[in-house]
Amino acid sequence: MSLGSIPPKYKVSIDREQCMDCGRCIENCSYGTFRREGDKILIQSRKCTGCLRCVSMCPRDAISLTENPVDYRSHPLWSRDAREDIIKQARSGKIILAGMGNASNLPSIFDRLLLDACQVTNPSIDPLREPMELRTYIGKKPSKLEFKKTEAGDVELATKLAPNLKLETPIMIGHMSYGAISLNAHLSMAKAAKETGTFMGTGEGGLHRELYPYQGNMIVQVASGRFGVNVDYLERGAAIEIKIGQGAKPGIGGHLPGEKVSAEVSRTRMIPLGSDAISPAPHHDIYSIEDLVQLVRSLKEATEWKKPVFVKIAAVHNVAAIAAGIARSSADAVVIDGSRGGTGAAPKVFRDHVGIPIEGAIASVDQKLREQGTRNEVSIIASGGIRNSADLAKSIALGADAVYIGTAALISMGCRVCGNCYRGLCPWGIATQRQDLVDRLDPEQGARQVSNLIHAWTLELSELMGAAGINSIESMRGNRDRLRGYMLDEGILDVLDVKNAGA
């Protein structure tokens, strides 16, 4: 018995009076939605992923794309997605994969947090006329400074400072591996990081040799698969990050399909050509905080204690206790990845149902570290669904030192969040290794667009800080007095340690 076909999700149509049969839609769609038959272009809407490449590239604006009206009986529980997932698994017997971030229809806490502004008795600051200090240092900070006098009578700092990363803006680009995304995407973001005075993560895919000129702005990652990890790789990074988990799939490892492991990916990751790159769920040398201490110190020893070491964890219910252990492990920063974090591929059930929002995780970690007197021992980097400068400002006010952006950086390069990254057919040249598609992304243009995004958010952050009467990012960090909750229940307000609107 056949289950029959699933109705197409999108309906693609061509205005035949506008269309000049140039065939650009056929050339640009890597999913095969368009084909030529005789002198006519035919459409197979069933193959469309909603990437909008055809709409963007049509010279006559002749193509339109809409979500297809559902022909299922409406039901409050059995939605279209629920039914179609069951049909897909009944056919395949496999886990359903999905790309990008959590697609559940859950309210965003960021959208229900409001930034407070100053007036009259506590006047606002004009960032166009007064200096705004946005420079951020990521790493351990001393609880106090000691000085000594030299024989010549000069005063010198006696306190030994731990290595820190110096950021000109509290925005960094998160870890997306070479293999999951293209080399041109990596080059675009690396160039932008260097231009804007910030840093970019390599992901667990190693460091391609074309990125060596930007190594001073790269954070290299050590994940459970240890792909591409050796002393040369560690030495090339400005900092090292140990990936324990990620927000899109807490508790499980990673998987790069073999069809994405090209010759260059194989060489960079140091794995066989065409083989699946599977990262196990746990690090097989980490089963306790004591084991984590060993790895942190081993990486510092390998790099002569010259580089800060971060530890990345997914936001889960006991994130504050885990972060407290990380703060005592010799690590210099804890990266918290919230449940709306993006991914190239994750089981859909994990992406949409596991983990907690980044807002609650930042606040609980910051509060726990303050209670234990270890807040200066470790920086907090927040990631997972940072969509704009308001999310950035709210993250810092909740207690983060800086944020990672990922999906936002991809969108600035052309990504339309179609969620089919794992198929390797990205028409925008981002989540693919197919050379003809990779070539569609110009690294110079991509770098300019990512730089513009970071620059724009930085300007807006200055304006938001000025409105709050704050001229230093240090004064913004953990300043929950500048936040108010709107339509949030008392339980969430208590976790966030934020007052209600009007209070």
N, C-alpha and C positions, 0 to 999 in steps of 0.2 A: 504493500500500500504506500502510495506516494504522499508526502506531506504537502506537495504543491509548492509554488513559489511564494516568496515573501514580496509584498508590494514594494516597489522602489522607494527609497527614502526621499529622493529629490526628483523633481520634474524639470528637465532641461528642454528649452524650446528655442527655436531660431525664427526671427522675423525675416521671412523669405524676401520681402520687399527691400529690407535694409541690407541683407547678406549679399556680398559680391563673390561668394564661392572662392575666397582666397585660400582656404584650407589651413589658416593659422590655428583654428581650434583643434584640428586633427594633429598638427605638429606639437601643440602645447600640452595636450592631455595625455599624460603617461599611463592613465588607467583604461584607455581605449573606449571612452564614451562616444567619440565621433569616428565615423568612417565614411569613405567616399564610395558610392556605388553609381557608376556611370557619371552623369553630370550633376549628381545631387549628393549633398552631405546628409547622412542619416545619423540618428541619435539613438544610443542605448542608455537610457536614463538609469537603468539598473546598475551600471558600472560607476556612476558618479559618486564621488566622496564629498562634494561640497567644498573643494579647495579653491574654487572661483578663479582659477588660472585662465580658463577660457573666456570668462566675462571680462577679466582685466586686459586680456591681450587682443580682443576683437576690435579691429579698427573702426567698425561701423556701429558699435554698441548694439549689435543685432541679437546677442544671446542673453537670455534671462534664465534664472535658476530660482526655483522656489521649493520649499518643503512640500512634499506630495501629501495631499489630504489623505488621512488614514481611512481605509475602508473596513477597519475592524469595528465590531460593536463596542461602543464606549463602555468603560467599566472603571470605577474608582480605584480598584486594587490591581486588576490585570491590565496594566498599561501596554502600549505598543511595544516598548522596549522589553518588558518582562516576557511577553509572549514570543517575541522574535528571538530572544536569548534561548528560550526553551527549545524552539524549533531548530536553531543552529546546533545546540548541543545534542539534540535527539538525532540529528544527521551525522554529526562528527564524533561525538563522545569525547570531546576535547575541551580544555580550558579556553574561554573566550578572552582574547587579548584586546587591549585598548591602549591608545596613546594619549598624551597630554594629561591634564589634571582631572581631579574629581568632578564628575558631571552630575552628581546628585543635586536635586533641587532643595538644597539646604540654605538657610539664610547666612549671609556673611556677617561675622561679628564686626569686621572693619567698617561695614556700611552703617552699623548702629552705634559706632563710636564717633563722637564729634569733638573737634579740636576747639578749645576755648580761646577766646581772644581778649586782649587787654584794652582798656580805655580809661581816659581821664587820670585817676589817681595812680594807676600803674600803666603808664602810656606804652603804646606799641613803638617799635623801632623801624625806621625806614632803611631797608637794606641797600638802597641805592646811594644813600649818603653816609651810612655808618658801616664799619667793618663787621662782617659776619664770619665767625670762625667755624669752618666746616671740616677742617683737617681732623682726621681720626686716626688713632693708633690702635692696632689690633695686637693684643698680646698681654703678658703679665705686667701689672703696674705695682710699684713698691707702695707699701702702706705709709712709709715716710721717707724723706730724703736726708742724708747726712753729708756734711761737707767737711773739708779739711783745708788747712793753710799750708802752702808750700813754703820752702825755705826762702823763696823770692818774695813771699808775702801775698801771692795770688791765692784765690779761693778756688778749690777744685771739688768736683762731685766725688764723694767717697762711696756712695751707694752704687753697687754693680747693677746695671739695668739689663733686664732680659731682652732678647731681640724682639722687635715689634715690626709690623708692617705699617708703613705710613701711607694713608689714603688721603687724597685731596678732596674726596667726597665719600660719604658713608654708603656708597653703592658699589657692590662688586658683582661680577658675572659668575653665576653658579657653575657647577660641574656638569658638563655634557660631553660624553666621551667621543673620541674620534672612532668612527665606526657607526655609532648611533647617529651622529651628524657628520656632514662632509668636511673635508679639509678646508674648503673655501669658507664655510661657516665658521670654523675655528679661526682661520686667518682674519676674518672680518672682526670677530670679537677681540682677538689678541691685539690687533692694531688699535681698536677703540680703547681698550684698557690702557695701553701705553699712552695714547693721546690724552686721555682724561685723568691720568694719574691714579689709576686704580688697578685692580687685579682680577684675573680670570682663572677659573678652575679648569684643569685638563680633563676631569672625569677619569674613569678607570681605564681609559684606552691608551695610556702611554702618551708620550710627547713626540709628535712628528718632527722630523729634522727641519722642516720649513718654519717651524715655530721657535727654533732656537734663538733668532734675533730678538724675540719678545720674552725670553725666559725670565728676565728681571721683573716681569709683571704676571708671572704664571704661578699658580698654586698647584703642585702635583699631588695626585691622589693615590693612596694605597688602599685598595679594596680587597675583599676576600679572595678574589681570583689572582691577585698580584700580577695582573697583565702589564708587561712592559716595565716592571719595577726592577731597577738595579741601582748601583751607587751613582752612576753617571746621571740617571734620571732624577734621583733625589737631589743631587748637587745642582742641577739646572733650575730647580724651583726656588722661588723666593720664600716659599713656605711649603709645608707638607700637611696633607689632610688624610686622616684615617677614616674611611667610610665604614661605619657600622651598619647604618640603615638609611633609608630615604623615605620621604613622606608619601610618595605615590604607592609604595609597597612595603610597609613596615613588616619586619620579621621574615622576609624572603630575600633571595639573592637576585642577581641580574642574568639576562640572557640576550646575547647578540646573535641573531640567526646567521648560519654559515654563509648564506647568499650575500650578506653584507661584509663578509671577511674577504676583502679584495687583497691583492698582492701587497699594497701599501699598508693596509690595516694589519695584515699578517706580520709584516716586518716590524711595524711599530709596537704591536701588542706581544710580539714574540710567540705566536701560536701558528699552527699549520694553516695553510691557505684553504679557505672554504669550510673550516671547521666551526662548529658552534662554540661561542665563547660563553661558558656558563660559570657564573660566580656563585659559590655556595652561599646558603643563608648565613651561617656563622663564619667567622674567622676561626680556623681550626687550631689557632694558638691563643684564642681569647675566650675564656669561660668565666672570668671574674675581673673585678677591678684591678686585682694584683697582676693578672695577665696583661691587661691593658697598659698598666704602668711599665711593664717589661718592654712592650712594643714601642711605646712613646719614647722611652729612654734609649732603646736600640736605634731608633731613627735619629734621635738627637746625637747619639754617639757617632753614627755613621756620617753625619754632616758637621761634626766638630762643635756641636752646641751653638751653631751660628744661625739656625733657622727656627722660627716658631712652628709648633706642631698643633694642628687642630684635630678635633674628633667630631665627626658628623653622626648624628643620631636622628631617628624619626621621632616625631612628636607622638608619644603614647601616654597612657595614664600615669605612669611613674617617672615621667621625664625629669621632674625636679630632683628626685633622689639619684637618678643616673647622672645628671649634670653635676650634682654635688660630689659624686665619686670622681668624675672626670676632672673637676677642679683640683682634686688632691692627687692627681695622677702625673703631675708635671706637664700636662697639656697646657697650651697657651690660650686656646679658644675652644668653645663648644659651639658647633653648628647645629641648629634645630630646624628640621625640615617638616613643615606642617602638612596636613592631610590634603591640601589643595596643590601640593607640589606636582610639577609636570614629570613626564617620563616618555621615553621612546616606545616602550612596551611594558605593560604590566597586566596581570590577570584583572579583568574588569571588576571582579568581586572585591579584590584588594583595593584597587584604585578608588572605588566609590564607598567602601564600607569599613575600612580599617584606618586607625589613626585619629588624632584629634586636631582641631584647628590651631594654627600657629599663634593666634592671639592669646589663647589661654596658656599655651606652653611657654611663651616668652615671659608672661607675668609670673607664672608659678616658679620658673627657674630663677628669675631675678630675685624674687622674694626669698626663696630658699637660700640662695647664696648670700644674701644680705643678712639673713638670720644667723647663718653659720660664720659670718665674718670673712668669707672667702670671695666676695664679689670682685675685688681687685686682682684676685689670683687668676682669673680667666675672663676673656672677652666673650660676649654672646653675639653670634651672627644668626639672623633669622632668615628663613627662606620658605617658599611654598605659597604661591598665589599673591605675590606683591605686584599689584596692577598699576599703581600710579604713585605720585609723590605724597598723596595723603596717606596711603598705606605705609609708605616709608616713614613719614613723620610719626604716625601712630605706633609703629613698631618700636621706634626709638623711645617714645614717651612711655611705652610699656616696659622698657628695660633693655632693648637691644643696642649694641654698639654700632652695628652696621647690618646691611641686608645683602643677600644674594638675589639677583634677578636671573631668570632662565627663560621662561616662555615669553616674557615681555621683550627680551633681547631678540628672540627668534621672530616675533611678530614685527619688530622694527626692521627686520631683514626681508619680510614678505610672507612669513608663515600665516596661514588663515585658520589655524587650529582645527583642521579637519579630523585629526585624531587617528590618522592612518600611517603614522611614522614607521611602525614596525614592518610595513610592507616594502619599504625601501624604494618607493616610486614617487617620492616627493616632487611635485612639478616645479617647486620653487628652488630646487637645488640644495635644500637644507638637510633633511633627514633621508639621505640617499648616498649610495656610493657609485651609482651608474654615471659614468663620466659625462655623457651628453646632458644629463640633468644637472650634475654638479657645476658644469660650465655656465649654467644659466645665472648663477650667483657670482657677481663681480665683487671680489674681496674689498676693493677700494670703495665702491659704492656702499657695500654692506657696512664697512667700518665707519663711513661717514654717517650713516643712518643710526647705528648703535651709539656713536659718539653724541649725535644730536639728542638722542633720547636721554642719555645720562646727563648731558649739559642742561636740558630743559627741566628735568626732575630736580637737579641741584639748585637751579634758579628758583623753582617753586618752593623747595624746602626752605631756602633763605627767606622767602616771603612769608611762609607759614610760621617760621620761627620769629620773624619780626613782629607779626601780628600777635604772637603769644608773649611778646616782651622779652624775648630770649635772643642773645647774640652769640651764643657759644653752644656747639653741639653737646658739649659735656653737661651743660645746664639743662639740656633737653632730655638727656638719657635718664630714663626711669622717673621722669617728672609727671606722675599721673594726675597732679593737680591741673594740668593742661588738657585733660580729657574728661568728657562727660558721656555717660551712657544714655541711649534713647531707645525705648522699647526693648530693653534687656531685662531679664528677670533678676531677682535679688541674688540668686545663686551664682550666676555668671558675673555680676557686678562684684561680688565678694571675691571670686577667683582673680578677677582683673584688678581688684583694689581700686576701683573707679567709682566716683559718685554719680548719682543719677542726674539727668538734665534738669536744671533748675535748682539743684542743691548747692 
